[in-house]
Amino acid sequence: MASPEIEGDRDDPLAGHPGALRPLTGDLVAAVLAARGRSVDPTPDGELVGTFDDNLIWFLRVGGDGELLQIRTMVDPTFGIERVPDLYAFCNSWNHDRLWPKAFVHVADDGRARVYGEVITDLERGVTPHQLDQLLDCGISTGCQLAVAVRRLPGAVPS
């Protein structure tokens, strides 16, 4: 991502000195993604979500002041409940061998299991647009790598 101009529209989250730390906001996340040509949409709860390689990825601000950036990937295929022990083994192996994303299994009320990936970063002191760009790229790219691996597992049923 190119560094933003030092001057600019005060309402533009990317305006200002490129080295200045900014608070983590949904507008800043959306602006950095847009600068990369990636689009996201707000949910009714104000969260940001986008589709990347057929996977839904949420960009959440959590913590008391919204200072934690959580990039959560919902991997496309689902699995029958009988595959959960295998999915746990896959996630344990993934988490042992890789730093990002943290992989985990979620079983929905309908009995279908799905793998999710998460990258979480504490940005309490702020973030520059360039740093945020790197964090977002890491969350998206590693989430999509997880999805590729999960799609190869036996019993995967495309959603």
Secondary structure, DSSP 8 states (H G I E B T S, - for coil): -----SS--TT-TT-S-TT--B---HHHHHHHHHHTT---EE-TTS-EEEEETTEEEEEEEESTTS-EEEEEEE-S-BB-GGGHHHHHHHHHHHHHH-SSSEEEEEE-TTS-EEEEEEEEEE-TT-B-HHHHHHHHHHHHHHHHHHHHHHHTSTT-B--
